[in-house]
Amino acid sequence: MSPTIAHALAWAKSILASAGSDSPSTDARLLLAHVLGKDQTYLYTWADKILSDRTYVDFQHLVNARQQGEPVAYLLGYRDFWTLRLAVNPSTLIPRPETELLVEHALGRLSEDASSLCDLGTGTGAVALALASERPDISVTGVDKVAGAVQLARQNAIVNQLINVQFLQSDWFGALGNSQFNLIVSNPPYVEEGSPYLEEGDVRFEPRSALISGKDGLEDIRHIIGAAIPYLQAKGWLLLEHGYQQGKAIRGLFAHYGYTAVETVQDYAGLDRVTMGQRNTCE
Ligand SMILES: C[S@@+](CC[C@H](N)C(=O)[O-])C[C@H]1O[C@@H](n2cnc3c(N)ncnc32)[C@H](O)[C@@H]1O
């Protein structure tokens, strides 16, 4: 006979804990709520309810896949980011909570009369869509070089009913023509080739194209900082998310290319996470 909700959760929690999950209880609850098509409150309210055989089999499949390391977001097919629910798939990175810091600082640097912004390496569209939802008066462009990511971002815009955003397939600035933006934002790949981080947890399942950027992890960031200037309006801002040990090198790159008001801000763990600079109007 199939177990109750409480027993199924206890079983899954112990399997996932022994497989090394950082959050076995949360993972178990998310997966069971998903197969039941309910929210997590239902699991507490109906803890003694016996699962149907079909539900239990589906739940076991998901728990086994999670035990093998498959990210919960890929198993559910979505990840919540900012105020949005975003579809995810293996064409791009699963949005991270720390990237909300990039959104917060971008919002803080968009003046009231700003009219356009661009998100480079948009992936699921997370940053572009969060900004588009907060500033419906602004025209948002998101680009990614991976066709599957562009398709996913477009789907996420439709599902979230955001109409002030367009997505283009582009190798960084390649498809942007003569466009100029009040602000450019990017969470580009910034992991060094061969980093042990690439062999850890969920990252093992994410595409290398979303993660790796040359020997020092700075290849794409170097390119973006140098190439962004003609795409920024006078006093336009460039904001980049990066690794916690890269702040100093990135401030140096911003300074080298003549940006002003260069600043790094820390995430909630106190680690360098976002560096920004403003296009120098005297060029
Ligand atoms: C770290 S992921 C960030 C995804 C998303 N912005 C987020 O924060 O969740 C980097 C993204 O950059 C894209 N990318 C990598 N190289 C690129 C390039 N040359 N031009 C445009 N996009 C690129 C990848 O496909 C990936 O979607």
The ligand as an SDF file (V2000), in Angstrom:
LIG
                    3D

 27 29  0  0  0  0  0  0  0  0999 V2000
   25.5390   32.8040  -16.0000 C   0  0  0  0  0  0  0  0  0  0  0  0
   24.3150   32.5720  -17.2510 S   0  0  0  0  0  0  0  0  0  0  0  0
   23.1480   33.8260  -16.7470 C   0  0  0  0  0  0  0  0  0  0  0  0
   21.7420   33.5900  -17.1900 C   0  0  0  0  0  0  0  0  0  0  0  0
   20.7380   34.6060  -16.6270 C   0  0  0  0  0  0  0  0  0  0  0  0
   21.0860   35.9720  -16.9940 N   0  0  0  0  0  0  0  0  0  0  0  0
   20.6470   34.5100  -15.1220 C   0  0  0  0  0  0  0  0  0  0  0  0
   21.1560   35.3950  -14.4170 O   0  0  0  0  0  0  0  0  0  0  0  0
   20.0780   33.5210  -14.6240 O   0  0  0  0  0  0  0  0  0  0  0  0
   25.1470   33.2790  -18.6360 C   0  0  0  0  0  0  0  0  0  0  0  0
   24.3400   33.3190  -19.9270 C   0  0  0  0  0  0  0  0  0  0  0  0
   25.1840   33.9350  -20.9250 O   0  0  0  0  0  0  0  0  0  0  0  0
   24.9740   33.2980  -22.1550 C   0  0  0  0  0  0  0  0  0  0  0  0
   26.1520   33.5500  -23.0090 N   0  0  0  0  0  0  0  0  0  0  0  0
   27.3800   32.9570  -22.9390 C   0  0  0  0  0  0  0  0  0  0  0  0
   28.1920   33.4560  -23.8980 N   0  0  0  0  0  0  0  0  0  0  0  0
   27.4600   34.3880  -24.5840 C   0  0  0  0  0  0  0  0  0  0  0  0
   27.7470   35.2370  -25.6900 C   0  0  0  0  0  0  0  0  0  0  0  0
   28.9380   35.2040  -26.3030 N   0  0  0  0  0  0  0  0  0  0  0  0
   26.7790   36.0550  -26.1300 N   0  0  0  0  0  0  0  0  0  0  0  0
   25.5500   36.0690  -25.5320 C   0  0  0  0  0  0  0  0  0  0  0  0
   25.2190   35.2780  -24.4770 N   0  0  0  0  0  0  0  0  0  0  0  0
   26.1580   34.4480  -24.0050 C   0  0  0  0  0  0  0  0  0  0  0  0
   24.7800   31.8330  -21.7870 C   0  0  0  0  0  0  0  0  0  0  0  0
   24.1400   31.1230  -22.8130 O   0  0  0  0  0  0  0  0  0  0  0  0
   23.9480   31.9540  -20.4860 C   0  0  0  0  0  0  0  0  0  0  0  0
   22.5710   31.9330  -20.7730 O   0  0  0  0  0  0  0  0  0  0  0  0
  1  2  1  0
  2  3  1  0
  2 10  1  0
  3  4  1  0
  4  5  1  0
  5  6  1  0
  5  7  1  0
  7  8  2  0
  7  9  1  0
 10 11  1  0
 11 12  1  0
 11 26  1  0
 12 13  1  0
 13 14  1  0
 13 24  1  0
 14 15  1  0
 14 23  1  0
 15 16  2  0
 16 17  1  0
 17 18  1  0
 17 23  2  0
 18 19  1  0
 18 20  2  0
 20 21  1  0
 21 22  2  0
 22 23  1  0
 24 25  1  0
 24 26  1  0
 26 27  1  0
M  CHG  2   2   1   9  -1
M  END
$$$$
